[in-house]
Amino acid sequence: MNRRYFLLALPVFSFLWFVSTIFIAGHFYPDYSHVAQFISELGATGSPYGDYVNYLGFIPTELFLLGFVFVSYSVLPRTKWNTIGLILVAVYGVSLGVAAFFPCDFECEPDVATLSHMIHMASAFPGYLCGILAIFCISSASKSWSKSRTFRYTGYVAGILAVFALINLDPSSNTVGLNQRVLEFILYSWFIYFGYFLRRKLPNKALKRDK
């Protein structure tokens, strides 16, 4: 397995698959607003192509991300905090995968929530929180295996921006969809940067077999 390739390709594939899913599904969803509506509404119960969005869009997105976690674990120094950070990334992927298996009710604003809706909401927010914690965790832990302050401080900045985006996910806001997309973009930008950084900065024992 060419781990150098997968370290960058997997998070990029995950991001592009996710973005493509959102734009294609949004195009075929009547009057859908990427600014005002949650991403989950594209796969909600009663949405035009909900099953396709969830099973052909969101699920593969998270599988690519979980593959990235696996490859990262195979090359990253196995310290306690690195392992915890990667577990948190995996939880982010799994929880959003669970949210796809259990879609929210139509428009994600039910009068009486179904069990599927409650599971969806209970998994999505902790998933985002774990993604943010993973950034702080791995960035802080990098001090023990990398001399790059740029990587560490970039993680801190990305984490802080992600926190602000998360606390602004107010369903009553007219820009909740935009805020959610900003949050996803921050998380994925850091995942991709992390993969790029590992690919370039760890050509030692972990990657020797790929030379």
Backbone as a ProteinNet text record, in pm:
[ID]
protein_1_A
[PRIMARY]
MNRRYFLLALPVFSFLWFVSTIFIAGHFYPDYSHVAQFISELGATGSPYGDYVNYLGFIPTELFLLGFVFVSYSVLPRTKWNTIGLILVAVYGVSLGVAAFFPCDFECEPDVATLSHMIHMASAFPGYLCGILAIFCISSASKSWSKSRTFRYTGYVAGILAVFALINLDPSSNTVGLNQRVLEFILYSWFIYFGYFLRRKLPNKALKRDK
[TERTIARY]
83.7	0	87.8	63	138	77.6	130.9	73	92.4	199.7	220.9	103.1	56.7	-54.7	-183.6	-214.2	-341.2	-350.5	-236.7	-239.7	-302.9	-284.4	-342.6	-469.1	-468.1	-580.6	-710	-703.7	-825.9	-902.2	-836.2	-913.3	-961.9	-883.8	-927.4	-1048.1	-1043.3	-1157.1	-1281.1	-1261.5	-1372.8	-1437.1	-1354.7	-1404.6	-1476.4	-1415	-1475	-1605.1	-1609.5	-1731.9	-1843.6	-1806.8	-1902.3	-1956	-1866.3	-1906	-1991.8	-1951.1	-2027.6	-2168.4	-2177	-2307.3	-2397.7	-2342.3	-2421.4	-2472	-2383.2	-2422.7	-2517.7	-2492.8	-2582.5	-2720.4	-2722.5	-2850.4	-2923.1	-2848.1	-2909.5	-2970.7	-2908.1	-2958.4	-3094.9	-3115.3	-3240	-3342.2	-3310.8	-3403.3	-3472	-3601	-3671	-3650.6	-3603.6	-3589.2	-3494.6	-3403.3	-3308.2	-3208.8	-3178	-3082.6	-2960	-2844.3	-2719.7	-2682.4	-2743.5	-2715	-2804.8	-2931	-3028.4	-3065.6	-3030.1	-3074.8	-2959.3	-2986.1	-2887.2	-2853.4	-2731.8	-2692	-2778	-2810.5	-2887.3	-3023.9	-3078	-3209.2	-3210.1	-3093.8	-3084	-3110.4	-3081.9	-3104.1	-3217.6	-3295.5	-3402	-3515	-3592	-3710.4	-3804.9	-3842.7	-3933.9	-3865	-3733.2	-3660.6	-3658.4	-3639	-3651.8	-3567.6	-3443	-3352.5	-3274.4	-3344.5	-3280	-3194.6	-3245.8	-3170	-3041.3	-3048.5	-2928.1	-2824.9	-2874.3	-2784.5	-2713.7	-2789.7	-2732.4	-2638.6	-2686.3	-2612.4	-2507.7	-2527.7	-2428.7	-2345	-2387.5	-2315.7	-2245.9	-2324.3	-2266.4	-2189.4	-2240.3	-2172.1	-2033.8	-2021.6	-1887.3	-1793.9	-1849	-1767.9	-1697.7	-1773.3	-1716.7	-1625.4	-1651.5	-1563.6	-1425.9	-1422.3	-1293.9	-1218.7	-1293.1	-1229.6	-1176.5	-1251.8	-1206.3	-1083.2	-1077.3	-957.2	-836.7	-858.9	-751.9	-702.1	-793.1	-754.7	-667.3	-706.6	-631.3	-489.1	-475.7	-343	-260.5	-322.1	-250.8	-197.8	-279.3	-236.9	-115.4	-104.4	6	138.8	135	259.6	289	186.1	205.2	267.1	363.2	418.1	305.7	309.4	196.2	206.2	197.1	188.6	42.7	23	-112.9	-201.2	-150.4	-234	-256.2	-157.9	-180.8	-292.5	-287.9	-390.3	-527.3	-534.3	-662.4	-714.3	-624.9	-665.3	-723	-658.8	-708.5	-839.9	-853.8	-980.9	-1092.5	-1061.9	-1161.8	-1201.2	-1103.1	-1135.9	-1226.8	-1194.7	-1277	-1419	-1431	-1563.5	-1642.1	-1573.4	-1637.2	-1695	-1614.5	-1660.5	-1774.1	-1759.2	-1861.1	-1992.3	-1983.7	-2106.3	-2184.3	-2113.3	-2183.6	-2234	-2165.4	-2217.6	-2346.7	-2349.6	-2471.3	-2584.4	-2551	-2651.6	-2708.9	-2628.8	-2677.8	-2768.4	-2736.2	-2820.1	-2953.8	-2953.4	-3075.3	-3104.5	-3168	-3191.1	-3287.8	-3272.6	-3365	-3500	-3602.5	-3734.9	-3734.6	-3836.9	-3844	-3811.2	-3713.6	-3662.7	-3597.5	-3577.8	-3508.8	-3575.7	-3705.2	-3779.4	-3916.1	-3920.2	-4048.9	-4128.1	-4258.7	-4342.2	-4326.2	-4326.5	-4302.1	-4191.4	-4075.1	-3958	-3970.8	-3931.3	-3924.9	-3795.8	-3785.4	-3664	-3544.1	-3564.1	-3455.9	-3404.5	-3495	-3455.6	-3375.9	-3420.5	-3351.9	-3211	-3197.5	-3064.7	-2976.2	-3033.3	-2958.7	-2902.6	-2987.8	-2945.7	-2846.8	-2865.7	-2778.2	-2638.9	-2626.3	-2495.8	-2420.5	-2491.7	-2427.3	-2345	-2403.8	-2332.2	-2208	-2217.3	-2095	-1989.2	-2033.6	-1938	-1856.5	-1924.4	-1852.8	-1758.1	-1806.9	-1723.8	-1597.9	-1611	-1494.3	-1397.5	-1450	-1363.1	-1278.8	-1340.7	-1268.7	-1164.9	-1204.8	-1111	-992	-1017.1	-908.6	-803.1	-847.4	-753.3	-663.7	-724.3	-645.5	-552.3	-603.1	-527	-403.3	-422	-310.5	-213.7	-266.3	-179.2	-90.1	-148.2	-69.9	31.9	-9.4	79.2	195.2	180	284.3	415.5	409.7	532.2	632.6	584.8	674.7	733.5	675.8	726.1	755.5	729.1	758.4	807.2	901.2	951.4	874.9	773.8	700.7	601.3	632.3	536.2	419.8	446.8	341.1	226.8	260.4	157.1	77.7	148.8	83.4	-8.8	42.5	-37.1	-150.4	-129.6	-238.4	-353.3	-319	-422.2	-497.9	-425.2	-492	-588.9	-544.6	-629.3	-752.2	-730.1	-841.5	-940	-887.7	-974.3	-1059.3	-997.9	-1071.9	-1180.6	-1146.7	-1246.4	-1360.5	-1326.5	-1429.2	-1522	-1467.1	-1549.8	-1652	-1607.6	-1699.8	-1808.2	-1770.7	-1869.8	-1969.8	-1919.9	-2007.5	-2110.7	-2067.1	-2160.1	-2261.2	-2238.8	-2333.2	-2427.2	-2429.1	-2523.5	-2661	-2719.3	-2850.8	-2958	-3044.6	-3146.2	-3235.1	-3249.8	-3336.1	-3264.6	-3134.6	-3057.6	-3083.5	-3084.9	-3103.1	-2976.8	-2867.2	-2740.6	-2686.9	-2774.8	-2729	-2662.8	-2713.8	-2653.5	-2513.1	-2495.7	-2363.3	-2267.2	-2314.8	-2229.7	-2186	-2278.2	-2243.4	-2140.2	-2155.4	-2059.6	-1922.1	-1920.8	-1793.3	-1726	-1803.4	-1749.1	-1691.4	-1766.6	-1717.2	-1592	-1590.3	-1474.2	-1350	-1364.8	-1251.4	-1197.4	-1287.5	-1245.7	-1174.4	-1233.9	-1173.4	-1043.3	-1037.3	-913	-798.7	-829.7	-724.4	-689.9	-789.7	-761.6	-669.7	-699.7	-618.1	-477.5	-470	-338.9	-260	-327.9	-265.3	-206.9	-286.8	-237.7	-118.8	-126.2	-15.7	109.7	90.3	203.2	269.6	188.3	243.7	319.2	263	324	461.4	477.5	603.2	701.6	650.6	737.8	772.6	716.9	749.9	802.8	911.7	968.2	1070	1046.6	1141.9	1101.7	1117.4	1087.4	944.2	853.8	713.8	684.2	761.4	733.8	842.3	943.4	1059.5	1020.4	923.6	887	821.3	781.7	717.6	814.3	943	1040.9	1076
-119.3	0	125.1	216.3	340.1	440.9	440.1	525.7	673.7	708.2	848.3	900.4	818.4	858	870.9	770.2	767.6	872.8	913.1	1016.2	1145.8	1176.4	1297.7	1268.6	1156.7	1126.9	1101.5	1028.6	991.8	1111.9	1205.5	1321.4	1410	1418.2	1497	1432	1299.2	1227.6	1245	1234.1	1248.5	1386.4	1487.6	1625	1647.4	1603.5	1624.3	1546.3	1424.9	1345	1414.5	1468.4	1539.6	1663.8	1744.7	1869	1838.4	1737.4	1700.5	1655.3	1576.9	1530.2	1646.6	1742.9	1858.2	1940.2	1968.3	2053.3	1981.7	1853.3	1779.6	1762.9	1721.3	1703.9	1836.9	1942.8	2074.4	2124	2086.8	2128.8	2067.4	1943.2	1872.9	1883.6	1964.5	1984.8	2120.1	2121.2	2246.7	2354.8	2470.8	2590.3	2568.9	2475.3	2451.6	2567.1	2609.7	2717.9	2665.4	2678.9	2637.4	2731	2846.8	2944.2	2921	2893.4	2891.9	2752.9	2646.3	2512.2	2419.2	2329.5	2230.3	2136.2	2085	1984.7	1859.6	1824.3	1702.8	1702.8	1819.8	1826.8	1761.2	1753.5	1690.1	1539.7	1481.7	1337.8	1307.3	1408.7	1391.2	1303.9	1248.1	1170.9	1259.4	1212.4	1290	1383.1	1393.5	1477.3	1405.3	1478.2	1418.9	1294	1296.2	1183.4	1146.3	1140.8	1120.7	996.3	883	758.4	764.2	821.6	835.1	924.6	1033.1	1127.9	1060.9	987.2	924.2	808.4	717.3	593.2	601	689.1	705	830.9	916.7	1042.4	1048.8	1055.3	1077	956.2	835.6	715.6	698.6	703.5	694.4	804.8	923.1	1033.9	995.7	936.3	899.7	777.9	687.9	572.3	616	713.1	768.6	827.7	897.9	960.7	856.8	750.7	644.9	574.2	561.4	507.4	595.1	725.5	821.1	804.1	783.1	760.1	636.5	529.9	404.7	424.3	491.1	512.6	604.9	708.1	801.1	728.8	637.5	561.7	474.3	429.7	341.4	415.7	549.5	624.6	723.2	761.9	861.6	797	864	810.1	777.3	660.1	613.4	658.2	785.9	840.3	838.3	858.1	855.3	960.2	1081.3	1190	1181.9	1128.7	1106	1004.3	897.8	793.5	847.9	924.6	984.3	1076.6	1156	1246.9	1173.9	1065.4	988.5	917.8	873.8	814	917.5	1039.8	1147.1	1175.7	1171.3	1187.8	1074	951.8	836.1	850.8	900.6	921.1	1023.3	1128.4	1228	1160.1	1076.5	1007.9	910.7	831.2	732.1	799.4	904.6	969.5	1032.7	1090.5	1147.7	1038	921.9	807.3	756.8	753.5	715.3	812.1	940.2	1041.7	1019.6	962	931.8	808.7	709.7	590.3	622.9	724.9	766.6	912.4	935.4	1072.9	1149.2	1279.2	1361.9	1365.5	1411.3	1423.5	1536.9	1541.3	1636.6	1778.7	1839.4	1973.7	1984.8	1871.6	1865.7	1951.5	1975.7	2054.5	1991.3	1873	1804.3	1861.4	1848.3	1884.3	1779.5	1653.9	1542.6	1457.8	1457.8	1391.5	1239.8	1176.1	1030.2	983.9	852.7	796.3	823.1	809.8	834.9	977.2	1071	1211.7	1233.6	1174.2	1193	1133.4	1014.9	954.2	1042.5	1093.9	1181.7	1302.9	1370	1490.6	1457.6	1341.4	1303.1	1264	1227.5	1184.8	1297.3	1389.5	1492.1	1590.5	1647	1748.3	1691.4	1576.4	1519.2	1488.3	1453.4	1426.9	1550.3	1662.1	1786.9	1822.9	1805.6	1837.4	1751.8	1623.4	1533.8	1574.7	1618.3	1664.8	1783.5	1875.3	1993.8	1954.8	1869	1824.6	1750.9	1678.3	1606.1	1703.4	1815.1	1914.8	1966.4	2003.5	2054.9	1946.7	1825.3	1715.3	1682.6	1661.7	1624.3	1740.9	1861.9	1979.3	1995.2	1980	1991.9	1878.9	1757.2	1641.3	1648.5	1726.3	1732.1	1788.9	1855.4	1911.8	1802	1679.5	1570.2	1497.4	1517.3	1444.1	1533.4	1663.1	1755.2	1887.8	1948	2078.4	2192.7	2161.4	2262.6	2337.4	2462.5	2545.6	2583.3	2590.9	2627.2	2527.6	2398.3	2295.7	2308.7	2326.5	2334.2	2456.1	2571.9	2693.9	2700.1	2640.7	2631.9	2550.6	2442.6	2362.7	2441	2519.8	2600.1	2700.3	2766.7	2865.5	2797.4	2684.6	2611.4	2565.1	2516.5	2471.2	2582.8	2699.2	2813.9	2859.2	2866.3	2906.4	2805.1	2676.8	2572.9	2584.1	2619.8	2638.5	2749.6	2860.8	2971.4	2929.1	2851.7	2803.8	2709.9	2624.5	2528.3	2598.1	2696.3	2762.7	2850.1	2869.8	2947.8	2860.3	2729	2640.3	2648.9	2763.3	2789.1	2761	2662.9	2629	2746.5	2844.3	2958.5	3066	3049.4	3149.3	3136.7	3249.6	3250.6	3209.4	3193.9	3154	3023.3	2941.5	2818.1	2723.9	2721.1	2636.3	2681.6	2810.9	2866.5	2836.9	2854.6	2829.1	2682.4	2592.2	2450.3	2419.8	2480.5	2457.6	2515.2	2627.9	2684.2	2589	2532.3	2436.6	2314.2	2258.6	2142.3	2176.7	2294.1	2336	2349.2	2404.6	2419.2	2281.5	2192.4	2058.6	1985.8	1988	1916.6	1981.2	2111.6	2179.9	2134.8	2120.8	2076.4	1929.3	1844.7	1702.9	1688.5	1764.7	1758.5	1810.9	1919.5	1974.8	1875.7	1809.7	1707.7	1595.2	1546.4	1442.1	1488	1610.1	1667.2	1679.9	1723.4	1741.5	1607.2	1505.9	1372.9	1320.3	1341.9	1292.9	1354	1478.9	1548.4	1541.4	1538.8	1553.8	1423.8	1310.8	1185.1	1081.2	1114.7	1016.7	927.6	897.6	819.8	673.3	608.8	465.9	433.9	526.2	499.2	485.5	557	556.8	492.6	437	383.6	282.1	197.4	90.4	142.9	270.8	326.1	391.4	396.6	462.5	376.9
0	0	0	-91.5	-97.9	-0.4	119.2	222	192.7	123.2	86	3.8	-86.6	-172.8	-92.3	-11.4	59.7	169.6	226	330.3	280.8	155.8	99.5	20.4	-52.9	-141.3	-64.8	45.9	116.3	172.5	244.2	291.4	176.9	68.8	-47.1	-112.7	-132.7	-189.8	-102.3	28.5	121.1	107.2	102.6	91	-41.7	-151.3	-283.9	-298.3	-243.2	-248.2	-171	-56.6	28.8	-41.3	-93	-160.8	-283.4	-361	-480.3	-442.9	-335.3	-288.4	-253.6	-181.5	-137.1	-256.2	-350.8	-462.7	-558.5	-584.4	-674.4	-610.3	-483.5	-415.2	-399	-368.7	-354	-484	-596	-727	-757	-711.1	-739.7	-626	-526.4	-414.4	-437.2	-461	-492.5	-386.1	-432	-346.3	-227.2	-240.3	-130.6	-121.8	1.2	24.4	97.4	36.3	100.6	215.2	219.8	325.6	446.2	422.3	531.1	580.9	507.6	546.3	581.8	677	717.4	602	602.9	504.4	519.4	642	668.6	602.2	572.8	509.8	372.7	309.8	178.7	186.5	303.2	320.8	415.2	452.6	550.7	497.3	588.3	550.5	469.8	350.9	267.2	170.3	176.9	79.9	-54.7	-164.8	-298.3	-322.5	-280.7	-307.4	-181.7	-69.4	59	69	21.1	30.7	-50.4	-169	-251.6	-184	-126.2	-59.3	58.3	136.2	255.7	222.8	136.2	114.4	4.4	-91.5	-197.9	-180.8	-89.8	-67.2	66.7	172.8	305.5	358	336.4	387.6	323.5	190	130.4	177.8	200	250.4	379.6	471.2	601.3	590.8	497	478.6	429.3	339.5	295.9	415.1	500.2	616.2	713.8	736.3	826	769.5	637.3	574.3	600.5	598.1	628.7	771.5	864.4	1004.2	1015.6	947.5	952.5	899.3	785	726.1	814.9	869.3	958.1	1080.8	1134.5	1252.1	1221.8	1097	1059.5	1047	1037.2	1019.7	1132.5	1206.2	1311.1	1434.9	1499.4	1624.6	1722.7	1779.8	1859.3	2004.4	2022.7	2157.1	2201.4	2330.1	2384.1	2318.4	2305.1	2254.4	2104.4	2031.9	1889.5	1869.9	1948.6	1938.1	1974.4	2081.1	2121.4	2011.3	1953.5	1847.4	1727.7	1686.5	1572.7	1605.9	1729.9	1772.3	1761.6	1798.1	1790.3	1646	1555	1412.6	1367.3	1412.2	1376.7	1431.9	1554.5	1614	1532.7	1487.3	1400.6	1276.9	1211	1091.9	1119.7	1225.5	1259	1298.3	1377.7	1424.8	1309.9	1213.2	1098.5	1005.9	1007.1	934	997.4	1130.1	1202.1	1169.1	1162.2	1129.2	989.8	899.1	764.5	765.9	848.7	860.1	927.2	1011.9	1081.3	1045.6	930.7	884.7	974	971.1	1046.8	975	1046	985.7	883.3	801.6	691.9	738.2	669.7	698.4	835.7	901.3	1031.4	1138.6	1123.3	1223.1	1246.9	1306.9	1326.5	1444.4	1435.7	1550.8	1660.8	1619.2	1711.5	1649.9	1711.8	1653.7	1657	1547.9	1543.7	1610.6	1631.6	1690.2	1599.5	1469.1	1373.3	1386.9	1399.7	1413.3	1541.4	1649.5	1777.8	1773.9	1710.8	1697.1	1610.4	1504.1	1413.7	1489.2	1562.1	1633.6	1746	1809.3	1920.1	1872.6	1746.8	1695.2	1625	1562.6	1481	1563.7	1667.6	1745.8	1814.2	1883.8	1942.8	1837.5	1716.6	1609	1575	1560.7	1531.9	1646.3	1767.9	1883.7	1885.3	1853.5	1850.1	1739.7	1625.4	1517.8	1560.1	1631.9	1680.3	1785.7	1880.4	1983.5	1922.7	1814	1746.8	1694.5	1641	1589	1701	1812.6	1925.9	1980	1988.1	2046.8	1963.6	1834	1747.6	1730.4	1721.5	1708.2	1830.5	1948.3	2070.7	2081.9	2045.5	2055.2	1957.1	1850.1	1747.4	1800.8	1914.1	1973.3	2005.4	2029.6	2066.7	1946.1	1826.5	1710	1588.6	1604	1494.4	1550.4	1482.5	1524.2	1459.3	1381.9	1307	1396.2	1423.7	1496	1405.8	1276	1181.5	1187.4	1189.1	1196.3	1325.7	1434.4	1565	1574.2	1535.2	1547.4	1445.9	1329.1	1231.1	1288.4	1359.2	1424.3	1529.5	1608.8	1711.3	1648.3	1542.6	1475.4	1415	1347.2	1287.1	1393.8	1506.4	1614.1	1672.2	1691.8	1747.2	1650.8	1521.4	1421.2	1415.2	1428.6	1426.3	1547.4	1662.2	1781.7	1758.2	1700.5	1672.9	1574.7	1474	1376.7	1443.5	1533.8	1601.4	1689.8	1765.2	1857	1782.5	1653.1	1572.8	1490.9	1520.4	1451.8	1518	1508.6	1567.1	1461.2	1484.3	1384.1	1344.4	1431.5	1401.3	1319.3	1298.8	1224.4	1074.7	1007.1	861.7	787.8	861.7	798.8	856.3	912.3	976.6	876.2	753.6	651.5	616.5	606.2	577.5	691.9	814.9	931.4	936.6	903.9	904.6	796.4	680.8	572.4	605.6	673.7	719.1	816.7	908.7	1005.3	934.6	841.8	766.9	687.4	628.3	548.8	636.4	755.9	847.7	887.1	925.4	967.1	853.2	736.1	623.9	577.5	583.6	545.6	635.4	764.6	856	833.8	810.9	783.1	662	557.8	436.5	464.2	540	575.9	661.2	751.5	836.6	751.4	655.3	566.5	484	434.6	355.8	442.1	565.5	656.4	688.2	717.4	744.5	623.6	507.6	384.1	360.8	401.5	376.6	492.6	613.3	729.4	800.1	756.4	821.7	722.5	651	557.4	625.7	754	833	837.6	949.8	961.4	921.2	953.4	924.8	777.3	694.4	551.4	469.8	533.5	462.1	354.3	386.8	294.4	166.5	169.1	50.9	-43.6	-8.6	-93.3	-212.9
[MASK]
+++++++++++++++++++++++++++++++++++++++++++++++++++++++++++++++++++++++++++++++++++++++++++++++++++++++++++++++++++++++++++++++++++++++++++++++++++++++++++++++++++++++++++++++++++++++++++++++++++++++++++++++++++

